Amino acid sequence: MNKKNLILWVVLGLQVVLASVFVFQESGLSKKDKGGFVFANNADATLADEITIVSLDQKDKPLTLKKEGNQWNISELIKASNSKVTEALNKIRDIKPSWAVATTKESHKRFEVSKEKFQRQITLAIDGEKYTFFLGTSPGYRQAHARMAGSDNVYAVQLNVFEFSTAQDDWLDTEQLQIKEEITSIQVTDYEFTLTDGKWTVNDLRGSNSSQNQETPSTTSTQTKQVVAERANDIADALKNLQLISVSERTNIDKPSEKLVIKTKKSEIVLLLLATDEGYKQIQRKGDSIVYGVTQDTYNSLLPVPKK
């Protein structure tokens, strides 16, 4: 290699180095940014006792989750899923450091992490202080661009925007109406089931409310009674494993399709069931002002004679 070519190769190498440094600095990959995305000056997200989530398309309807004791709540009467909230906070705490993808205020709208344009605005309350960050566009699978309020730096973090829904149904404790105590009796419209010495018996209540084609207590066969009594096992199991799917806009079930009076050794619980004209299946614990939605299968599992 002659001297002239050597000089050209040296000049080319210097150009590559300078270009790399320029790109490195412009993209925010500078030494001063080694810390990467840091939530709230290293505050522990899992210590939060309140979370407020806002989406831009429903900015006037934020979702707020509050912790009372060991229980997260959507409202004073609606429990949130502790496991789901804990999982979300753990993911915030466990965000891995990464270089900033942008460091200028002008980039915020492009990545949808600005005050005017964002996909999620999330505020955590920790020890009386509130910390806000924004989630925006996705650079890859299960990732989102993120920016702490008050900082211009934008990062790609291991969070999914859809994990921070503003719909209360997505945070609902679906097990909050489950009856874990031992059930000793279940009364429905037509029957009363009683558990005695581990065996269910049935009392037919249709004598005062019978139609022409129904069997009366005097004509109901022993075999039929046994089959009906065994149904109590299924209902009791369904109550122990009851799953909710939504919160209804309805605040009260005035005319239930079926009413269950459930007795345990400690309490009496009344559940009201409703099959609406629109096809929805709903349930309410008497005394509460919240009506929940359930699936058709769950609704059927609570009836003495399942609907087809």
Steps between C-alpha positions, in 0.01 A plus 500: 500500500649832393511810715209669318265207556601479864405865551164443332426204727593704809273788391216255432546341843488840670179583314337177617602567859371859491172391341451235767564752776253741341224235473579377849452846648200599290310186592554565867750219547739714702691407811288727713198280414644172626223465756234451234132531592481556875156511657447786746863538606521129581183501714362149546185476288377203704456733800230700321161527669319670212515468122329728251494397135386733222459431129488789257174390338329499842691773674194600704455144633818404684518170686620524859598200709548549874651274761323465834696280736597198293220538245503695174162649407346648189248680721389471860271211402688334215815302569785494252714196435795524739706266285443701182589832666807349666614354168471841331697675776768230493546557127551873557752431775685244289548713187851428372732795434538596134639784295265784413360491148446876504590789728317798350159644581416502128507119497227457761203524267664267247534231766159594650637576846417872519239669715296569188543161334545177694358150518511473879572748775572311821535659842611311810465636853786387725546629856284803425691593182358460150710388203377507142632335186367457147478191279483540124573316178638148493850436358458123530318209657389578856683832495398863516672833484498667840583840647497622858315830545757777536759322284558532127657154467296230325575131552385164367386303805363151566139606554189437296255791469207258507608374844400841633137507395261774609205257501402400853393154379864425413605557864199335663544245777294233328485286816358752745154339528632150558370331816785308660324411825323167523149540363230336714189591301394651169149622436377587152153570365384139480731311734682516828818293524639408841833339582474249783785269599672566169192412292265737320124465535233697319172653604268571209342846540273486197187407695400861541616603156435203274368501146286232342787313340731498804535224753382593848693401813259210558562347156873572465678164491785412733724452198414845364569656840840333512594625153391854594686480832820402324470822302579684825857369482544665162354831620718500813810433288399776259466747789847411628650556154278785381668715232389851406582654163382860517338783693152583374363850455191374683505594870231263624315182405140582591335196346741206507456200277615289794591566863742288700496515878825339614571414862836413649591436861590868534271698270209524260563628149238587242595502132269635231526367144370669189477398136441827312298542182826582322644162597732616776537288812545697820538448873475719808561439867198639682593807699769606251449764233718327242371261234749274324495314173561125478521255213207286387674191640550662841138617505377150415717342769309692769153393389322198650410397144753636246358686201576364154 
